[in-house]
Amino acid sequence: MAEVKKPRQFAKVQRPRLYEQLMTQILAFVEEEKLGPGDHLPAERELAEQLGVSRATLAQALVALEVLGVIDVQHGTGAVLRYRPSVATVLRELREHESRLPEIVEARSTLEVKLAGLAAERRTDEDLKKIDHALLVMAGEIQDGGRGAHGDELFHEAVTAAAKSAVLQKLMTFIAEMVLETRIESLGQPGRPERSLESHKKIADAIRRGDSAAAALAMGEHIELVSDVALLKEEVD
């Protein structure tokens, strides 16, 4: 009896997300204009008008390019090209970034929650000064229209140092570059810098009181907040 062949199973073809299409067009513009490292992209308003999308949707594409290290976005100066990659390279790196995001969040939850609890037990007056300084830096950056990324970095470094755990500190250093990806991505979302700052203050208050359980809980809530990034969600104009 002849074997009945099963019909071929085709994988569904995924439609490129809008921000991916925008990334492709921006990179094509970079190539056509022969832009190199240090050159500026057009202003966001101008780019959004030319592409026919909202600035919020364009921001997703720019954040993705910044996460991948293609551009550097500074408040007041706009997007500056860091290097000129091929579209294929960028899309491949974007897929790799998306696939490792859950593991980065898992690592942060494991390490930073413990660090916050230890910081509440072991912090010194000098540690508290550094934590408060980081909060002031972040608040100032946000007030000036920035994302508060530098203050955010200083805060987590200060909490890590306050925990007085050389091994955990080395582990945080090891994943620092991957954490930077999530930091850029999270703080690039509308309203996120302000919410992140408030959760930092909650962590700092618990550390100042010496409440280990509250500090760990607040850090866990903070990691959950910053891991909820919109880059992977399609936005409809």
ZIJO-V19881 format. One record per residue. N is the residue number from 0. RES is the residue in one letter. BURIAL is 1 if it has 9 or more other ideal C-beta (glycine too) atoms within 8 Angstrom, else 0. Layout:
# ZIJO-V19881
N;RES;BURIAL / N;RES;BURIAL
This chain:
# ZIJO-V19881
0;M;0 / 1;A;0 / 2;E;0 / 3;V;0 / 4;K;0 / 5;K;0 / 6;P;0 / 7;R;0 / 8;Q;0 / 9;F;0 / 10;A;0 / 11;K;0 / 12;V;0 / 13;Q;0 / 14;R;0 / 15;P;0 / 16;R;0 / 17;L;1 / 18;Y;1 / 19;E;1 / 20;Q;1 / 21;L;1 / 22;M;1 / 23;T;1 / 24;Q;1 / 25;I;1 / 26;L;1 / 27;A;1 / 28;F;1 / 29;V;1 / 30;E;0 / 31;E;0 / 32;E;0 / 33;K;0 / 34;L;1 / 35;G;0 / 36;P;0 / 37;G;0 / 38;D;0 / 39;H;0 / 40;L;1 / 41;P;0 / 42;A;0 / 43;E;1 / 44;R;0 / 45;E;0 / 46;L;1 / 47;A;1 / 48;E;0 / 49;Q;0 / 50;L;1 / 51;G;0 / 52;V;1 / 53;S;0 / 54;R;1 / 55;A;0 / 56;T;1 / 57;L;1 / 58;A;1 / 59;Q;1 / 60;A;1 / 61;L;1 / 62;V;1 / 63;A;1 / 64;L;1 / 65;E;1 / 66;V;1 / 67;L;1 / 68;G;0 / 69;V;1 / 70;I;1 / 71;D;0 / 72;V;1 / 73;Q;0 / 74;H;0 / 75;G;0 / 76;T;0 / 77;G;1 / 78;A;1 / 79;V;1 / 80;L;1 / 81;R;0 / 82;Y;0 / 83;R;0 / 84;P;0 / 85;S;0 / 86;V;1 / 87;A;0 / 88;T;0 / 89;V;1 / 90;L;1 / 91;R;0 / 92;E;1 / 93;L;1 / 94;R;0 / 95;E;0 / 96;H;1 / 97;E;0 / 98;S;0 / 99;R;1 / 100;L;1 / 101;P;0 / 102;E;0 / 103;I;1 / 104;V;1 / 105;E;0 / 106;A;1 / 107;R;1 / 108;S;1 / 109;T;0 / 110;L;1 / 111;E;1 / 112;V;1 / 113;K;1 / 114;L;1 / 115;A;1 / 116;G;1 / 117;L;1 / 118;A;1 / 119;A;1 / 120;E;0 / 121;R;1 / 122;R;1 / 123;T;0 / 124;D;0 / 125;E;0 / 126;D;1 / 127;L;1 / 128;K;0 / 129;K;1 / 130;I;1 / 131;D;1 / 132;H;1 / 133;A;1 / 134;L;1 / 135;L;1 / 136;V;1 / 137;M;1 / 138;A;1 / 139;G;1 / 140;E;1 / 141;I;1 / 142;Q;0 / 143;D;0 / 144;G;0 / 145;G;1 / 146;R;1 / 147;G;1 / 148;A;1 / 149;H;1 / 150;G;1 / 151;D;1 / 152;E;1 / 153;L;1 / 154;F;1 / 155;H;1 / 156;E;1 / 157;A;1 / 158;V;1 / 159;T;1 / 160;A;1 / 161;A;1 / 162;A;1 / 163;K;0 / 164;S;0 / 165;A;0 / 166;V;0 / 167;L;1 / 168;Q;1 / 169;K;0 / 170;L;1 / 171;M;1 / 172;T;0 / 173;F;0 / 174;I;1 / 175;A;0 / 176;E;0 / 177;M;1 / 178;V;1 / 179;L;1 / 180;E;1 / 181;T;1 / 182;R;1 / 183;I;1 / 184;E;1 / 185;S;1 / 186;L;1 / 187;G;1 / 188;Q;1 / 189;P;0 / 190;G;0 / 191;R;1 / 192;P;1 / 193;E;0 / 194;R;1 / 195;S;1 / 196;L;1 / 197;E;0 / 198;S;1 / 199;H;1 / 200;K;1 / 201;K;1 / 202;I;1 / 203;A;1 / 204;D;0 / 205;A;1 / 206;I;1 / 207;R;0 / 208;R;0 / 209;G;0 / 210;D;1 / 211;S;1 / 212;A;0 / 213;A;1 / 214;A;1 / 215;A;1 / 216;L;1 / 217;A;1 / 218;M;1 / 219;G;1 / 220;E;1 / 221;H;1 / 222;I;1 / 223;E;1 / 224;L;1 / 225;V;1 / 226;S;1 / 227;D;0 / 228;V;1 / 229;A;0 / 230;L;1 / 231;L;0 / 232;K;0 / 233;E;0 / 234;E;1 / 235;V;0 / 236;D;0
